[in-house]
């Protein structure tokens, strides 16, 4: 079961939603102006791991009521809006130097990891749920959560390696005009997704 969870996570990178989320995450992380990209990616991966554990608790029926009752659609819409504003660069008119602030960069990473986790879990969550159900014969919390942790590790390792490669390539073209156009396009898409989410509600 545990080996299957690890492999299932690794294979999940081939699903359409994970690939789409990977592209958006590349643009978000590539927009962050820090030298230590590896540290940013480690923080990004660790945050995804934490969020997947929370989702695992929810699927197993072990999450506190405050977590189970969260409005994920509203939270995702808010994050889409903030990341959209960040990528477009609207914030630069108010705070031109904000992208050099370390705390702001890490907040962007947190929002990016939440967006990746929620978006990908919406499509691969049933796989993780099946793994958790398969381990429910155990009454141990650790044994119930171990499959989802291994699943997340299996997914995060290839995702992190791909992001590290892509972000390093982006670093070489950050000063070019077309990169700014890419930022605006993806930022606009996130704002559209946010608006559509409110309308569909």
LOLUMDO-190581 format. One record per residue (C-alpha): residue in three letters; x, y, z. Coordinates in Angstrom, 1 decimal. Layout:
BEGIN
REC  code      xx      yy      zz
REC   ALA       X       Y       Z
...
// end
This chain:
BEGIN
REC  code      xx      yy      zz
REC   UNK     0.0     0.0     0.0
REC   UNK     2.7     2.5     0.9
REC   UNK     4.8     1.8    -2.2
REC   UNK     1.7     2.1    -4.3
REC   UNK     1.0     5.5    -2.7
REC   UNK     4.5     6.7    -3.6
REC   UNK     4.2     5.5    -7.2
REC   UNK     0.6     6.9    -7.5
REC   UNK     1.9    10.3    -6.5
REC   UNK     4.7    10.2    -9.0
REC   UNK     2.4     9.2   -11.8
REC   UNK    -0.1    11.9   -11.0
REC   UNK     2.3    14.5   -12.4
REC   UNK     1.0    13.3   -15.9
REC   UNK    -2.6    14.3   -15.2
REC   UNK    -3.8    17.4   -17.1
REC   UNK    -4.6    19.5   -14.0
REC   UNK    -1.2    18.9   -12.4
REC   UNK     0.5    19.9   -15.7
REC   UNK    -1.6    23.0   -16.0
REC   UNK    -0.9    23.9   -12.3
REC   UNK     2.8    23.2   -12.9
REC   UNK     2.8    25.9   -15.7
REC   UNK     1.1    28.4   -13.5
REC   UNK     3.5    27.6   -10.6
REC   UNK     6.5    28.1   -12.9
REC   UNK     5.3    31.6   -13.8
REC   UNK     4.5    32.5   -10.2
REC   UNK     7.8    31.2    -8.8
REC   UNK     9.7    32.7   -11.8
REC   UNK     8.3    36.1   -10.9
REC   UNK     9.9    36.1    -7.5
REC   UNK    13.1    38.1    -7.3
REC   UNK    15.4    36.1    -5.0
REC   UNK    18.8    34.5    -5.5
REC   UNK    18.2    31.3    -3.6
REC   UNK    15.6    29.6    -5.8
REC   UNK    16.3    26.2    -4.1
REC   UNK    15.2    27.6    -0.7
REC   UNK    12.0    29.0    -2.3
REC   UNK    11.2    25.6    -3.9
REC   UNK    11.9    23.7    -0.7
REC   UNK     9.5    26.1     1.1
REC   UNK     7.0    25.6    -1.8
REC   UNK     7.2    21.8    -1.5
REC   UNK     6.9    21.8     2.3
REC   UNK     3.8    24.0     2.2
REC   UNK     2.2    21.6    -0.3
REC   UNK     3.1    18.7     1.9
REC   UNK     1.3    20.4     4.9
REC   UNK    -1.8    21.2     2.8
REC   UNK    -2.0    17.6     1.5
REC   UNK    -1.8    16.3     5.1
REC   UNK    -4.7    18.7     6.0
REC   UNK    -6.7    17.4     3.0
REC   UNK    -5.9    13.8     4.1
REC   UNK    -7.2    14.5     7.5
REC   UNK   -10.4    15.8     5.9
REC   UNK   -10.8    12.8     3.7
REC   UNK   -10.3    10.5     6.7
REC   UNK   -12.9    12.4     8.7
REC   UNK   -10.3    13.4    11.2
REC   UNK   -10.1    17.1    10.5
REC   UNK   -11.2    19.7    13.1
REC   UNK   -14.6    21.3    12.4
REC   UNK   -12.9    24.7    11.6
REC   UNK   -10.9    23.0     8.7
REC   UNK   -13.9    21.0     7.4
REC   UNK   -16.1    24.1     7.3
REC   UNK   -13.7    26.2     5.3
REC   UNK   -15.0    27.8     2.1
REC   UNK   -12.3    26.6    -0.3
REC   UNK   -13.8    28.2    -3.4
REC   UNK   -13.8    31.6    -1.8
REC   UNK   -10.2    31.2    -0.5
REC   UNK    -9.1    30.0    -4.0
REC   UNK   -10.8    33.0    -5.6
REC   UNK    -9.0    35.4    -3.3
REC   UNK    -5.7    33.8    -3.9
REC   UNK    -6.3    33.8    -7.7
REC   UNK    -7.0    37.6    -7.4
REC   UNK    -3.9    38.4    -5.4
REC   UNK    -1.6    36.3    -7.6
REC   UNK    -3.2    37.8   -10.7
REC   UNK    -2.5    41.3    -9.3
REC   UNK     1.1    40.3    -8.5
REC   UNK     1.8    38.9   -11.9
REC   UNK     0.3    41.8   -13.8
REC   UNK     2.3    44.2   -11.6
REC   UNK    -0.5    46.4   -10.4
REC   UNK     1.1    46.6    -7.0
REC   UNK     4.1    48.4    -8.5
REC   UNK     2.2    51.6    -8.8
REC   UNK     1.7    51.7    -5.1
REC   UNK     4.8    50.0    -3.8
REC   UNK     7.5    49.9    -6.5
REC   UNK    10.1    48.0    -4.3
REC   UNK     7.7    45.4    -2.9
REC   UNK     9.1    42.6    -5.0
REC   UNK    12.4    42.9    -3.3
REC   UNK    10.9    42.2     0.1
REC   UNK    11.6    38.7     1.4
REC   UNK     8.4    38.4     3.4
REC   UNK     6.3    39.4     0.4
REC   UNK     8.1    36.8    -1.7
REC   UNK     7.4    34.1     0.8
REC   UNK     3.7    35.1     1.0
REC   UNK     3.5    34.7    -2.8
REC   UNK     5.1    31.3    -2.5
REC   UNK     2.5    30.3     0.2
REC   UNK    -0.3    31.5    -2.1
REC   UNK     1.2    29.7    -5.0
REC   UNK     1.5    26.4    -3.1
REC   UNK    -2.1    26.7    -1.9
REC   UNK    -3.3    27.3    -5.5
REC   UNK    -1.3    24.3    -6.7
REC   UNK    -2.5    22.0    -3.9
REC   UNK    -6.2    22.9    -4.2
REC   UNK    -6.2    22.8    -8.0
REC   UNK    -4.4    19.5    -8.2
REC   UNK    -6.2    17.8    -5.4
REC   UNK    -9.5    18.5    -7.1
REC   UNK    -8.5    16.0    -9.8
REC   UNK    -6.2    13.6    -8.1
REC   UNK    -8.0    13.7    -4.7
REC   UNK   -10.0    10.5    -5.5
REC   UNK    -6.7     8.6    -5.9
REC   UNK    -5.5     9.8    -2.5
REC   UNK    -8.9     9.1    -1.0
REC   UNK    -8.8     5.5    -2.2
REC   UNK    -5.4     5.1    -0.6
REC   UNK    -6.7     6.5     2.7
REC   UNK    -9.8     4.2     2.6
REC   UNK    -7.5     1.3     2.0
REC   UNK    -5.6     2.1     5.2
REC   UNK    -8.7     2.7     7.3
REC   UNK    -8.4    -0.8     8.8
REC   UNK    -5.9     0.8    11.1
REC   UNK    -6.9     2.9    14.1
REC   UNK    -3.6     4.7    14.2
REC   UNK    -3.6     8.3    13.0
REC   UNK    -0.1     8.0    11.7
REC   UNK    -0.9     4.9     9.6
REC   UNK    -4.0     6.5     8.2
REC   UNK    -2.0     9.6     7.2
REC   UNK     1.1     7.8     5.9
REC   UNK    -0.4     6.9     2.5
REC   UNK    -1.3    10.6     1.8
REC   UNK     2.1    11.7     3.0
REC   UNK     3.9     9.2     0.7
REC   UNK     1.5    10.2    -2.1
REC   UNK     2.4    13.9    -1.7
REC   UNK     6.2    13.0    -1.6
REC   UNK     5.8    11.0    -4.8
REC   UNK     4.1    14.0    -6.5
REC   UNK     6.4    16.7    -5.0
REC   UNK     9.7    15.2    -6.0
REC   UNK     9.2    15.3    -9.8
REC   UNK     7.3    18.6    -9.5
REC   UNK    10.1    20.2    -7.6
REC   UNK    12.8    19.0   -10.0
REC   UNK    10.8    20.3   -13.0
REC   UNK    10.1    23.6   -11.3
REC   UNK    13.8    24.0   -10.4
REC   UNK    14.8    23.5   -14.0
REC   UNK    12.1    25.8   -15.4
REC   UNK    12.7    28.6   -12.9
REC   UNK    16.4    28.6   -13.6
REC   UNK    15.6    29.0   -17.3
REC   UNK    13.2    31.9   -16.5
REC   UNK    15.9    33.6   -14.4
REC   UNK    17.9    34.0   -17.7
REC   UNK    15.1    35.8   -19.5
REC   UNK    13.5    37.9   -16.7
REC   UNK    14.8    41.1   -18.2
REC   UNK    13.2    40.4   -21.7
REC   UNK    10.0    42.0   -22.8
REC   UNK     8.2    38.8   -23.6
REC   UNK     8.6    37.5   -20.0
REC   UNK     6.6    40.6   -18.8
REC   UNK     4.0    39.8   -21.4
REC   UNK     3.8    36.2   -20.1
REC   UNK     3.3    37.5   -16.5
REC   UNK     0.5    39.8   -17.6
REC   UNK    -1.2    37.0   -19.6
REC   UNK    -1.1    34.5   -16.7
REC   UNK    -2.1    37.2   -14.2
REC   UNK    -5.1    38.1   -16.3
REC   UNK    -6.1    34.4   -16.6
REC   UNK    -6.0    34.1   -12.8
REC   UNK    -8.2    37.2   -12.4
REC   UNK   -10.6    35.8   -14.9
REC   UNK   -10.7    32.5   -13.0
REC   UNK   -11.4    34.4    -9.8
REC   UNK   -14.3    36.3   -11.4
REC   UNK   -15.7    33.2   -13.0
REC   UNK   -15.6    31.4    -9.6
REC   UNK   -17.7    34.2    -8.0
REC   UNK   -20.2    34.2   -10.9
REC   UNK   -20.6    30.4   -10.9
REC   UNK   -21.2    30.4    -7.1
// end
